[in-house]
Amino acid sequence: MESGLELFSSQGYAHTSISAVLRHAGLKDRYFTESFSSLDDLMAALMKDIYEEQVTRCAEAIGTDQPLRDRARNMIDVIVGLPLQDPRKGRVKLAESLGAGPLTARERRLGLQRMSGLVDSLLREGLHDPRIDTTTMSVAVVGAVSEMLLSWFNGVLDISREELVDQGLLLFEAITCMSGGAPSVA
C-alpha cells in the first residue's frame, strides 16, 4: 500500500501499473494478487484508510464540550490539515481517486457519506428551521468544502490555510444562521 500511495501521488493513477507497484515494493506478482484484485482495489484500500483517518480525527474534533462554532472550525481545520501533513494522501484523495475505477468511487462515496454524517450531527444542533433538511445541507457543506480544498490544494485559490478554514466556517455559519440560529462572534 505504501508503494501504491507513493506512485499514485507522484506519477498519477493513470500512469501507474501493477508491475510498477510491485517493482517499487520489491515484491513478486503473487504478493499483489494475494491482497488486491486490481489497481482500483489498491486505490480503494488507500481511500478507505485515508477517510478512516480523517473521520476519526474529525469525530475527535467535534466530540468536545466546546461551542458549536469552535467544533465546526476544528473539524474543518482537520480536513484542511490532513493533506498538508502528508501531501501524498492529499493528492490521492483529492485528485487521483477521481480517475480511478468503481471500487475507488465507492470508497470515496462512503467516505463522503461518513463526513456528511459528522456535519449533520453539528447542523442538527445549530438548525432550528423545520424547512431545512440537515442531511441535504450536510452533503452540500461537505461537497463545497471538498471542492474548496481541491482548488486550494491545486493552487487555484491563493489563500492561506487559515483563510480556507475561515471560508469553510463561514459557509457552515451561513446555513446555521439562515435557520434562525444566532450568528457567532468571530
Secondary structure as GFF3:
##gff-version 3
##sequence-region A 1 186
A	DSSP	alpha_helix	2	10	.	.	.	ID=ss1
A	DSSP	three_ten_helix	13	15	.	.	.	ID=ss2
A	DSSP	alpha_helix	18	25	.	.	.	ID=ss3
A	DSSP	alpha_helix	29	35	.	.	.	ID=ss4
A	DSSP	alpha_helix	39	62	.	.	.	ID=ss5
A	DSSP	alpha_helix	68	85	.	.	.	ID=ss6
A	DSSP	alpha_helix	87	94	.	.	.	ID=ss7
A	DSSP	three_ten_helix	96	99	.	.	.	ID=ss8
A	DSSP	alpha_helix	102	126	.	.	.	ID=ss9
A	DSSP	alpha_helix	134	153	.	.	.	ID=ss10
A	DSSP	alpha_helix	161	178	.	.	.	ID=ss11
###
